[in-house]
Amino acid sequence: MLKYSQYIFFLLLYVDKNRELYKLNSTIHSTNTRHSTDLHLPISKLTAFLEGACFRMKVFNHLPHSLKILSNELKQYRPALKQFILTNQFYSLDEYFNWN
């Protein structure tokens, strides 16, 4: 894997392993929206927080919807995530965030 792709992969694995630290939008409000499978981004003005935990959440939220749904089933999620990263091979974080 490329350097940035590997970084993205390990950020997503961290979020997966520490799921209890994060809340889904669906737990914050009961309305079923297209972002209900996203992680809820708390409001903060602290740069350290925005560059740390919040950044990991943004990386997870940018995953395709099908992968976010699979994130609850580890045996299917990790191989699918690895396949997604290997197929797309991101050369920068900007490339990842601009991917559709």
Jmol script that loads the backbone (N, CA, C; Angstrom):
load data "model"
ATOM      1  N   MET A   1       0.836  -1.183   0.000  1.00  0.00           N
ATOM      2  CA  MET A   1       0.000   0.000   0.000  1.00  0.00           C
ATOM      3  C   MET A   1       0.878   1.243   0.000  1.00  0.00           C
ATOM      4  N   LEU A   2       0.355   2.287  -0.539  1.00  0.00           N
ATOM      5  CA  LEU A   2       1.064   3.546  -0.554  1.00  0.00           C
ATOM      6  C   LEU A   2       1.019   4.198   0.820  1.00  0.00           C
ATOM      7  N   LYS A   3       1.907   5.144   1.026  1.00  0.00           N
ATOM      8  CA  LYS A   3       2.029   5.794   2.323  1.00  0.00           C
ATOM      9  C   LYS A   3       0.703   6.399   2.807  1.00  0.00           C
ATOM     10  N   TYR A   4       0.038   7.209   1.994  1.00  0.00           N
ATOM     11  CA  TYR A   4      -1.210   7.838   2.421  1.00  0.00           C
ATOM     12  C   TYR A   4      -2.351   6.828   2.512  1.00  0.00           C
ATOM     13  N   SER A   5      -2.395   5.892   1.616  1.00  0.00           N
ATOM     14  CA  SER A   5      -3.425   4.859   1.681  1.00  0.00           C
ATOM     15  C   SER A   5      -3.288   4.047   2.955  1.00  0.00           C
ATOM     16  N   GLN A   6      -2.067   3.742   3.312  1.00  0.00           N
ATOM     17  CA  GLN A   6      -1.819   2.981   4.535  1.00  0.00           C
ATOM     18  C   GLN A   6      -2.208   3.807   5.763  1.00  0.00           C
ATOM     19  N   TYR A   7      -1.900   5.086   5.741  1.00  0.00           N
ATOM     20  CA  TYR A   7      -2.268   5.985   6.837  1.00  0.00           C
ATOM     21  C   TYR A   7      -3.789   6.027   7.006  1.00  0.00           C
ATOM     22  N   ILE A   8      -4.506   6.173   5.914  1.00  0.00           N
ATOM     23  CA  ILE A   8      -5.969   6.190   5.941  1.00  0.00           C
ATOM     24  C   ILE A   8      -6.502   4.864   6.475  1.00  0.00           C
ATOM     25  N   PHE A   9      -5.922   3.764   6.011  1.00  0.00           N
ATOM     26  CA  PHE A   9      -6.337   2.430   6.454  1.00  0.00           C
ATOM     27  C   PHE A   9      -6.188   2.290   7.968  1.00  0.00           C
ATOM     28  N   PHE A  10      -5.039   2.718   8.512  1.00  0.00           N
ATOM     29  CA  PHE A  10      -4.819   2.581   9.948  1.00  0.00           C
ATOM     30  C   PHE A  10      -5.665   3.554  10.768  1.00  0.00           C
ATOM     31  N   LEU A  11      -5.963   4.731  10.229  1.00  0.00           N
ATOM     32  CA  LEU A  11      -6.895   5.635  10.917  1.00  0.00           C
ATOM     33  C   LEU A  11      -8.277   4.993  11.037  1.00  0.00           C
ATOM     34  N   LEU A  12      -8.708   4.366   9.959  1.00  0.00           N
ATOM     35  CA  LEU A  12     -10.026   3.723   9.960  1.00  0.00           C
ATOM     36  C   LEU A  12     -10.058   2.506  10.874  1.00  0.00           C
ATOM     37  N   LEU A  13      -8.956   1.775  10.950  1.00  0.00           N
ATOM     38  CA  LEU A  13      -8.893   0.645  11.887  1.00  0.00           C
ATOM     39  C   LEU A  13      -8.925   1.135  13.326  1.00  0.00           C
ATOM     40  N   TYR A  14      -8.286   2.280  13.587  1.00  0.00           N
ATOM     41  CA  TYR A  14      -8.324   2.853  14.938  1.00  0.00           C
ATOM     42  C   TYR A  14      -9.761   3.194  15.328  1.00  0.00           C
ATOM     43  N   VAL A  15     -10.475   3.837  14.432  1.00  0.00           N
ATOM     44  CA  VAL A  15     -11.871   4.180  14.706  1.00  0.00           C
ATOM     45  C   VAL A  15     -12.670   2.906  14.950  1.00  0.00           C
ATOM     46  N   ASP A  16     -12.400   1.890  14.166  1.00  0.00           N
ATOM     47  CA  ASP A  16     -13.114   0.624  14.304  1.00  0.00           C
ATOM     48  C   ASP A  16     -12.841  -0.034  15.653  1.00  0.00           C
ATOM     49  N   LYS A  17     -11.589  -0.046  16.074  1.00  0.00           N
ATOM     50  CA  LYS A  17     -11.222  -0.690  17.339  1.00  0.00           C
ATOM     51  C   LYS A  17     -11.711   0.085  18.553  1.00  0.00           C
ATOM     52  N   ASN A  18     -11.906   1.373  18.407  1.00  0.00           N
ATOM     53  CA  ASN A  18     -12.318   2.231  19.516  1.00  0.00           C
ATOM     54  C   ASN A  18     -13.709   2.798  19.293  1.00  0.00           C
ATOM     55  N   ARG A  19     -14.593   1.986  18.819  1.00  0.00           N
ATOM     56  CA  ARG A  19     -15.954   2.403  18.453  1.00  0.00           C
ATOM     57  C   ARG A  19     -16.705   3.014  19.635  1.00  0.00           C
ATOM     58  N   GLU A  20     -16.392   2.586  20.859  1.00  0.00           N
ATOM     59  CA  GLU A  20     -17.105   3.095  22.028  1.00  0.00           C
ATOM     60  C   GLU A  20     -16.807   4.570  22.296  1.00  0.00           C
ATOM     61  N   LEU A  21     -15.742   5.104  21.692  1.00  0.00           N
ATOM     62  CA  LEU A  21     -15.393   6.519  21.871  1.00  0.00           C
ATOM     63  C   LEU A  21     -16.221   7.452  20.998  1.00  0.00           C
ATOM     64  N   TYR A  22     -16.897   6.898  20.013  1.00  0.00           N
ATOM     65  CA  TYR A  22     -17.594   7.711  19.018  1.00  0.00           C
ATOM     66  C   TYR A  22     -19.096   7.434  19.039  1.00  0.00           C
ATOM     67  N   LYS A  23     -19.864   8.447  18.673  1.00  0.00           N
ATOM     68  CA  LYS A  23     -21.316   8.299  18.567  1.00  0.00           C
ATOM     69  C   LYS A  23     -21.721   8.465  17.112  1.00  0.00           C
ATOM     70  N   LEU A  24     -22.706   7.698  16.698  1.00  0.00           N
ATOM     71  CA  LEU A  24     -23.266   7.861  15.358  1.00  0.00           C
ATOM     72  C   LEU A  24     -24.310   8.974  15.379  1.00  0.00           C
ATOM     73  N   ASN A  25     -24.513   9.588  14.239  1.00  0.00           N
ATOM     74  CA  ASN A  25     -25.560  10.604  14.137  1.00  0.00           C
ATOM     75  C   ASN A  25     -26.927  10.022  14.485  1.00  0.00           C
ATOM     76  N   SER A  26     -27.124   8.739  14.194  1.00  0.00           N
ATOM     77  CA  SER A  26     -28.416   8.103  14.489  1.00  0.00           C
ATOM     78  C   SER A  26     -28.685   8.015  15.989  1.00  0.00           C
ATOM     79  N   THR A  27     -27.653   8.060  16.833  1.00  0.00           N
ATOM     80  CA  THR A  27     -27.861   8.044  18.283  1.00  0.00           C
ATOM     81  C   THR A  27     -28.131   9.451  18.831  1.00  0.00           C
ATOM     82  N   ILE A  28     -27.761  10.470  18.079  1.00  0.00           N
ATOM     83  CA  ILE A  28     -27.977  11.852  18.514  1.00  0.00           C
ATOM     84  C   ILE A  28     -29.415  12.290  18.240  1.00  0.00           C
ATOM     85  N   HIS A  29     -29.917  11.926  17.055  1.00  0.00           N
ATOM     86  CA  HIS A  29     -31.306  12.251  16.711  1.00  0.00           C
ATOM     87  C   HIS A  29     -31.929  11.053  16.009  1.00  0.00           C
ATOM     88  N   SER A  30     -33.223  10.929  16.149  1.00  0.00           N
ATOM     89  CA  SER A  30     -33.908   9.737  15.643  1.00  0.00           C
ATOM     90  C   SER A  30     -34.345   9.839  14.185  1.00  0.00           C
ATOM     91  N   THR A  31     -34.179  10.998  13.565  1.00  0.00           N
ATOM     92  CA  THR A  31     -34.576  11.168  12.172  1.00  0.00           C
ATOM     93  C   THR A  31     -33.634  10.379  11.272  1.00  0.00           C
ATOM     94  N   ASN A  32     -34.189   9.569  10.395  1.00  0.00           N
ATOM     95  CA  ASN A  32     -33.379   8.768   9.487  1.00  0.00           C
ATOM     96  C   ASN A  32     -32.947   9.635   8.298  1.00  0.00           C
ATOM     97  N   THR A  33     -31.683  10.012   8.295  1.00  0.00           N
ATOM     98  CA  THR A  33     -31.151  10.860   7.232  1.00  0.00           C
ATOM     99  C   THR A  33     -30.063  10.108   6.481  1.00  0.00           C
ATOM    100  N   ARG A  34     -29.581  10.696   5.401  1.00  0.00           N
ATOM    101  CA  ARG A  34     -28.522  10.041   4.631  1.00  0.00           C
ATOM    102  C   ARG A  34     -27.195  10.033   5.389  1.00  0.00           C
ATOM    103  N   HIS A  35     -27.067  10.848   6.424  1.00  0.00           N
ATOM    104  CA  HIS A  35     -25.843  10.885   7.221  1.00  0.00           C
ATOM    105  C   HIS A  35     -26.008  10.182   8.567  1.00  0.00           C
ATOM    106  N   SER A  36     -27.020   9.365   8.705  1.00  0.00           N
ATOM    107  CA  SER A  36     -27.252   8.691   9.987  1.00  0.00           C
ATOM    108  C   SER A  36     -26.161   7.678  10.321  1.00  0.00           C
ATOM    109  N   THR A  37     -25.439   7.171   9.320  1.00  0.00           N
ATOM    110  CA  THR A  37     -24.350   6.222   9.577  1.00  0.00           C
ATOM    111  C   THR A  37     -23.008   6.922   9.785  1.00  0.00           C
ATOM    112  N   ASP A  38     -22.992   8.245   9.693  1.00  0.00           N
ATOM    113  CA  ASP A  38     -21.760   9.004   9.939  1.00  0.00           C
ATOM    114  C   ASP A  38     -21.517   9.132  11.433  1.00  0.00           C
ATOM    115  N   LEU A  39     -20.260   9.366  11.794  1.00  0.00           N
ATOM    116  CA  LEU A  39     -19.935   9.650  13.179  1.00  0.00           C
ATOM    117  C   LEU A  39     -20.286  11.100  13.467  1.00  0.00           C
ATOM    118  N   HIS A  40     -20.818  11.345  14.661  1.00  0.00           N
ATOM    119  CA  HIS A  40     -21.228  12.692  15.042  1.00  0.00           C
ATOM    120  C   HIS A  40     -19.983  13.522  15.363  1.00  0.00           C
ATOM    121  N   LEU A  41     -19.826  14.638  14.675  1.00  0.00           N
ATOM    122  CA  LEU A  41     -18.696  15.534  14.907  1.00  0.00           C
ATOM    123  C   LEU A  41     -19.064  16.556  15.972  1.00  0.00           C
ATOM    124  N   PRO A  42     -18.416  16.505  17.132  1.00  0.00           N
ATOM    125  CA  PRO A  42     -18.726  17.478  18.175  1.00  0.00           C
ATOM    126  C   PRO A  42     -18.200  18.857  17.799  1.00  0.00           C
ATOM    127  N   ILE A  43     -18.819  19.874  18.357  1.00  0.00           N
ATOM    128  CA  ILE A  43     -18.382  21.239  18.099  1.00  0.00           C
ATOM    129  C   ILE A  43     -17.244  21.569  19.053  1.00  0.00           C
ATOM    130  N   SER A  44     -16.132  22.034  18.499  1.00  0.00           N
ATOM    131  CA  SER A  44     -14.976  22.374  19.311  1.00  0.00           C
ATOM    132  C   SER A  44     -14.147  23.423  18.593  1.00  0.00           C
ATOM    133  N   LYS A  45     -13.509  24.279  19.360  1.00  0.00           N
ATOM    134  CA  LYS A  45     -12.626  25.284  18.778  1.00  0.00           C
ATOM    135  C   LYS A  45     -11.162  24.959  19.067  1.00  0.00           C
ATOM    136  N   LEU A  46     -10.914  23.857  19.765  1.00  0.00           N
ATOM    137  CA  LEU A  46      -9.543  23.470  20.094  1.00  0.00           C
ATOM    138  C   LEU A  46      -8.883  22.820  18.890  1.00  0.00           C
ATOM    139  N   THR A  47      -7.773  23.380  18.454  1.00  0.00           N
ATOM    140  CA  THR A  47      -7.065  22.882  17.280  1.00  0.00           C
ATOM    141  C   THR A  47      -6.584  21.455  17.485  1.00  0.00           C
ATOM    142  N   ALA A  48      -6.101  21.159  18.680  1.00  0.00           N
ATOM    143  CA  ALA A  48      -5.598  19.811  18.949  1.00  0.00           C
ATOM    144  C   ALA A  48      -6.694  18.771  18.774  1.00  0.00           C
ATOM    145  N   PHE A  49      -7.897  19.082  19.206  1.00  0.00           N
ATOM    146  CA  PHE A  49      -9.012  18.149  19.062  1.00  0.00           C
ATOM    147  C   PHE A  49      -9.412  18.012  17.597  1.00  0.00           C
ATOM    148  N   LEU A  50      -9.488  19.142  16.902  1.00  0.00           N
ATOM    149  CA  LEU A  50      -9.900  19.123  15.500  1.00  0.00           C
ATOM    150  C   LEU A  50      -8.909  18.361  14.625  1.00  0.00           C
ATOM    151  N   GLU A  51      -7.647  18.390  14.973  1.00  0.00           N
ATOM    152  CA  GLU A  51      -6.630  17.684  14.190  1.00  0.00           C
ATOM    153  C   GLU A  51      -6.465  16.241  14.622  1.00  0.00           C
ATOM    154  N   GLY A  52      -6.992  15.864  15.753  1.00  0.00           N
ATOM    155  CA  GLY A  52      -6.840  14.501  16.264  1.00  0.00           C
ATOM    156  C   GLY A  52      -8.079  13.668  16.049  1.00  0.00           C
ATOM    157  N   ALA A  53      -8.880  13.591  17.086  1.00  0.00           N
ATOM    158  CA  ALA A  53     -10.076  12.741  17.059  1.00  0.00           C
ATOM    159  C   ALA A  53     -11.056  13.160  15.977  1.00  0.00           C
ATOM    160  N   CYS A  54     -11.234  14.441  15.805  1.00  0.00           N
ATOM    161  CA  CYS A  54     -12.188  14.934  14.807  1.00  0.00           C
ATOM    162  C   CYS A  54     -11.735  14.560  13.395  1.00  0.00           C
ATOM    163  N   PHE A  55     -10.433  14.596  13.149  1.00  0.00           N
ATOM    164  CA  PHE A  55      -9.919  14.232  11.828  1.00  0.00           C
ATOM    165  C   PHE A  55     -10.208  12.768  11.523  1.00  0.00           C
ATOM    166  N   ARG A  56     -10.042  11.887  12.513  1.00  0.00           N
ATOM    167  CA  ARG A  56     -10.344  10.468  12.312  1.00  0.00           C
ATOM    168  C   ARG A  56     -11.810  10.270  11.951  1.00  0.00           C
ATOM    169  N   MET A  57     -12.672  11.046  12.597  1.00  0.00           N
ATOM    170  CA  MET A  57     -14.098  10.943  12.312  1.00  0.00           C
ATOM    171  C   MET A  57     -14.397  11.409  10.886  1.00  0.00           C
ATOM    172  N   LYS A  58     -13.732  12.452  10.437  1.00  0.00           N
ATOM    173  CA  LYS A  58     -13.945  12.946   9.073  1.00  0.00           C
ATOM    174  C   LYS A  58     -13.500  11.910   8.048  1.00  0.00           C
ATOM    175  N   VAL A  59     -12.400  11.212   8.330  1.00  0.00           N
ATOM    176  CA  VAL A  59     -11.925  10.160   7.421  1.00  0.00           C
ATOM    177  C   VAL A  59     -12.959   9.042   7.355  1.00  0.00           C
ATOM    178  N   PHE A  60     -13.501   8.638   8.497  1.00  0.00           N
ATOM    179  CA  PHE A  60     -14.533   7.592   8.511  1.00  0.00           C
ATOM    180  C   PHE A  60     -15.787   8.059   7.783  1.00  0.00           C
ATOM    181  N   ASN A  61     -16.208   9.291   8.026  1.00  0.00           N
ATOM    182  CA  ASN A  61     -17.433   9.804   7.415  1.00  0.00           C
ATOM    183  C   ASN A  61     -17.329   9.906   5.899  1.00  0.00           C
ATOM    184  N   HIS A  62     -16.124   9.946   5.375  1.00  0.00           N
ATOM    185  CA  HIS A  62     -15.960  10.060   3.929  1.00  0.00           C
ATOM    186  C   HIS A  62     -15.968   8.696   3.224  1.00  0.00           C
ATOM    187  N   LEU A  63     -16.040   7.622   3.988  1.00  0.00           N
ATOM    188  CA  LEU A  63     -16.131   6.287   3.391  1.00  0.00           C
ATOM    189  C   LEU A  63     -17.435   6.142   2.612  1.00  0.00           C
ATOM    190  N   PRO A  64     -17.466   5.275   1.619  1.00  0.00           N
ATOM    191  CA  PRO A  64     -18.731   4.982   0.942  1.00  0.00           C
ATOM    192  C   PRO A  64     -19.747   4.398   1.940  1.00  0.00           C
ATOM    193  N   HIS A  65     -21.005   4.657   1.705  1.00  0.00           N
ATOM    194  CA  HIS A  65     -22.075   4.219   2.601  1.00  0.00           C
ATOM    195  C   HIS A  65     -22.044   2.712   2.836  1.00  0.00           C
ATOM    196  N   SER A  66     -21.750   1.957   1.805  1.00  0.00           N
ATOM    197  CA  SER A  66     -21.727   0.492   1.938  1.00  0.00           C
ATOM    198  C   SER A  66     -20.664   0.031   2.936  1.00  0.00           C
ATOM    199  N   LEU A  67     -19.529   0.708   2.987  1.00  0.00           N
ATOM    200  CA  LEU A  67     -18.491   0.341   3.952  1.00  0.00           C
ATOM    201  C   LEU A  67     -18.864   0.773   5.367  1.00  0.00           C
ATOM    202  N   LYS A  68     -19.513   1.909   5.498  1.00  0.00           N
ATOM    203  CA  LYS A  68     -19.922   2.357   6.832  1.00  0.00           C
ATOM    204  C   LYS A  68     -20.937   1.386   7.432  1.00  0.00           C
ATOM    205  N   ILE A  69     -21.809   0.851   6.618  1.00  0.00           N
ATOM    206  CA  ILE A  69     -22.785  -0.130   7.102  1.00  0.00           C
ATOM    207  C   ILE A  69     -22.070  -1.417   7.526  1.00  0.00           C
ATOM    208  N   LEU A  70     -21.062  -1.827   6.758  1.00  0.00           N
ATOM    209  CA  LEU A  70     -20.305  -3.040   7.089  1.00  0.00           C
ATOM    210  C   LEU A  70     -19.438  -2.886   8.331  1.00  0.00           C
ATOM    211  N   SER A  71     -19.194  -1.663   8.776  1.00  0.00           N
ATOM    212  CA  SER A  71     -18.284  -1.446   9.901  1.00  0.00           C
ATOM    213  C   SER A  71     -18.754  -2.120  11.181  1.00  0.00           C
ATOM    214  N   ASN A  72     -20.015  -2.484  11.269  1.00  0.00           N
ATOM    215  CA  ASN A  72     -20.512  -3.194  12.449  1.00  0.00           C
ATOM    216  C   ASN A  72     -20.185  -4.681  12.418  1.00  0.00           C
ATOM    217  N   GLU A  73     -19.785  -5.191  11.280  1.00  0.00           N
ATOM    218  CA  GLU A  73     -19.454  -6.610  11.135  1.00  0.00           C
ATOM    219  C   GLU A  73     -17.977  -6.740  10.755  1.00  0.00           C
ATOM    220  N   LEU A  74     -17.145  -6.986  11.757  1.00  0.00           N
ATOM    221  CA  LEU A  74     -15.694  -6.942  11.582  1.00  0.00           C
ATOM    222  C   LEU A  74     -15.158  -7.902  10.531  1.00  0.00           C
ATOM    223  N   LYS A  75     -15.692  -9.102  10.479  1.00  0.00           N
ATOM    224  CA  LYS A  75     -15.156 -10.101   9.552  1.00  0.00           C
ATOM    225  C   LYS A  75     -15.369  -9.705   8.099  1.00  0.00           C
ATOM    226  N   GLN A  76     -16.369  -8.915   7.827  1.00  0.00           N
ATOM    227  CA  GLN A  76     -16.618  -8.448   6.464  1.00  0.00           C
ATOM    228  C   GLN A  76     -16.012  -7.068   6.224  1.00  0.00           C
ATOM    229  N   TYR A  77     -15.947  -6.239   7.281  1.00  0.00           N
ATOM    230  CA  TYR A  77     -15.510  -4.851   7.141  1.00  0.00           C
ATOM    231  C   TYR A  77     -14.028  -4.735   6.780  1.00  0.00           C
ATOM    232  N   ARG A  78     -13.178  -5.404   7.526  1.00  0.00           N
ATOM    233  CA  ARG A  78     -11.735  -5.247   7.310  1.00  0.00           C
ATOM    234  C   ARG A  78     -11.283  -5.682   5.919  1.00  0.00           C
ATOM    235  N   PRO A  79     -11.701  -6.840   5.415  1.00  0.00           N
ATOM    236  CA  PRO A  79     -11.307  -7.181   4.036  1.00  0.00           C
ATOM    237  C   PRO A  79     -11.892  -6.219   2.997  1.00  0.00           C
ATOM    238  N   ALA A  80     -13.126  -5.763   3.222  1.00  0.00           N
ATOM    239  CA  ALA A  80     -13.744  -4.819   2.285  1.00  0.00           C
ATOM    240  C   ALA A  80     -13.020  -3.478   2.324  1.00  0.00           C
ATOM    241  N   LEU A  81     -12.628  -3.042   3.524  1.00  0.00           N
ATOM    242  CA  LEU A  81     -11.882  -1.795   3.662  1.00  0.00           C
ATOM    243  C   LEU A  81     -10.521  -1.890   2.978  1.00  0.00           C
ATOM    244  N   LYS A  82      -9.843  -3.000   3.189  1.00  0.00           N
ATOM    245  CA  LYS A  82      -8.542  -3.195   2.559  1.00  0.00           C
ATOM    246  C   LYS A  82      -8.673  -3.217   1.033  1.00  0.00           C
ATOM    247  N   GLN A  83      -9.695  -3.866   0.533  1.00  0.00           N
ATOM    248  CA  GLN A  83      -9.932  -3.906  -0.908  1.00  0.00           C
ATOM    249  C   GLN A  83     -10.220  -2.509  -1.455  1.00  0.00           C
ATOM    250  N   PHE A  84     -11.002  -1.725  -0.728  1.00  0.00           N
ATOM    251  CA  PHE A  84     -11.314  -0.353  -1.135  1.00  0.00           C
ATOM    252  C   PHE A  84     -10.043   0.489  -1.219  1.00  0.00           C
ATOM    253  N   ILE A  85      -9.189   0.371  -0.209  1.00  0.00           N
ATOM    254  CA  ILE A  85      -7.949   1.155  -0.182  1.00  0.00           C
ATOM    255  C   ILE A  85      -7.008   0.703  -1.291  1.00  0.00           C
ATOM    256  N   LEU A  86      -6.870  -0.603  -1.487  1.00  0.00           N
ATOM    257  CA  LEU A  86      -5.973  -1.106  -2.534  1.00  0.00           C
ATOM    258  C   LEU A  86      -6.472  -0.767  -3.931  1.00  0.00           C
ATOM    259  N   THR A  87      -7.760  -0.770  -4.110  1.00  0.00           N
ATOM    260  CA  THR A  87      -8.340  -0.467  -5.423  1.00  0.00           C
ATOM    261  C   THR A  87      -8.137   0.998  -5.792  1.00  0.00           C
ATOM    262  N   ASN A  88      -8.264   1.888  -4.818  1.00  0.00           N
ATOM    263  CA  ASN A  88      -8.213   3.322  -5.112  1.00  0.00           C
ATOM    264  C   ASN A  88      -6.832   3.943  -4.957  1.00  0.00           C
ATOM    265  N   GLN A  89      -5.990   3.415  -4.119  1.00  0.00           N
ATOM    266  CA  GLN A  89      -4.625   3.883  -3.883  1.00  0.00           C
ATOM    267  C   GLN A  89      -4.516   5.403  -3.894  1.00  0.00           C
ATOM    268  N   PHE A  90      -4.785   5.984  -2.748  1.00  0.00           N
ATOM    269  CA  PHE A  90      -4.750   7.432  -2.604  1.00  0.00           C
ATOM    270  C   PHE A  90      -3.314   7.911  -2.417  1.00  0.00           C
ATOM    271  N   TYR A  91      -2.936   8.928  -3.171  1.00  0.00           N
ATOM    272  CA  TYR A  91      -1.590   9.472  -3.122  1.00  0.00           C
ATOM    273  C   TYR A  91      -1.486  10.678  -2.202  1.00  0.00           C
ATOM    274  N   SER A  92      -2.613  11.162  -1.703  1.00  0.00           N
ATOM    275  CA  SER A  92      -2.627  12.258  -0.736  1.00  0.00           C
ATOM    276  C   SER A  92      -3.960  12.229   0.002  1.00  0.00           C
ATOM    277  N   LEU A  93      -4.011  12.964   1.097  1.00  0.00           N
ATOM    278  CA  LEU A  93      -5.268  13.047   1.844  1.00  0.00           C
ATOM    279  C   LEU A  93      -6.299  13.857   1.065  1.00  0.00           C
ATOM    280  N   ASP A  94      -5.839  14.860   0.339  1.00  0.00           N
ATOM    281  CA  ASP A  94      -6.763  15.646  -0.497  1.00  0.00           C
ATOM    282  C   ASP A  94      -7.421  14.759  -1.547  1.00  0.00           C
ATOM    283  N   GLU A  95      -6.641  13.851  -2.115  1.00  0.00           N
ATOM    284  CA  GLU A  95      -7.192  12.930  -3.113  1.00  0.00           C
ATOM    285  C   GLU A  95      -8.268  12.041  -2.484  1.00  0.00           C
ATOM    286  N   TYR A  96      -8.047  11.608  -1.257  1.00  0.00           N
ATOM    287  CA  TYR A  96      -9.048  10.801  -0.559  1.00  0.00           C
ATOM    288  C   TYR A  96     -10.328  11.597  -0.324  1.00  0.00           C
ATOM    289  N   PHE A  97     -10.184  12.830   0.178  1.00  0.00           N
ATOM    290  CA  PHE A  97     -11.359  13.634   0.484  1.00  0.00           C
ATOM    291  C   PHE A  97     -12.079  14.124  -0.765  1.00  0.00           C
ATOM    292  N   ASN A  98     -11.409  14.160  -1.908  1.00  0.00           N
ATOM    293  CA  ASN A  98     -12.055  14.555  -3.159  1.00  0.00           C
ATOM    294  C   ASN A  98     -12.582  13.360  -3.952  1.00  0.00           C
ATOM    295  N   TRP A  99     -12.340  12.163  -3.437  1.00  0.00           N
ATOM    296  CA  TRP A  99     -12.810  10.950  -4.112  1.00  0.00           C
ATOM    297  C   TRP A  99     -14.328  10.849  -3.992  1.00  0.00           C
ATOM    298  N   ASN A 100     -14.976  10.420  -5.065  1.00  0.00           N
ATOM    299  CA  ASN A 100     -16.444  10.237  -5.030  1.00  0.00           C
ATOM    300  C   ASN A 100     -16.777   8.805  -5.338  1.00  0.00           C
TER     301      ASN A 100
END
end "model"
wireframe off; spacefill off
backbone 0.3
color backbone group
